[in-house]
Amino acid sequence: MFPETLLNVQEVAEFLRVNATTVYTWARQGQLPAIKIGRRWRFRQSDLEMWLDQNRQDAQAGDHALSDSET
């Protein structure tokens, strides 16, 4: 079994194209799947990919709900 790829805050910020401060905030608030190891945040790449897929699905569902209510 291969170890899971763990990313640091800066790598996640680059991956998501957001500021590192945003990554810290989302991790602290529980909005982003994260692991705290000591004083440092780490993120499983597979968790982030699932999180992105879920958020995309939620956004698409919201778009459909909006367009349904507009008709």
GIRA-V705626 format. One record per helix or strand of 2 or more residues. SS is the DSSP state (A for helix, B for strand). FROM is the first residue (numbers start at 1). TO is the last residue. If there is no record, write none. Layout:
# GIRA-V705626
ss = {SS:SS}
from = {FROM:FROM}
to = {TO:TO}
This chain:
# GIRA-V705626
ss = {B:A:A:B:B:A}
from = {6:9:20:35:40:45}
to = {7:16:29:37:44:70}
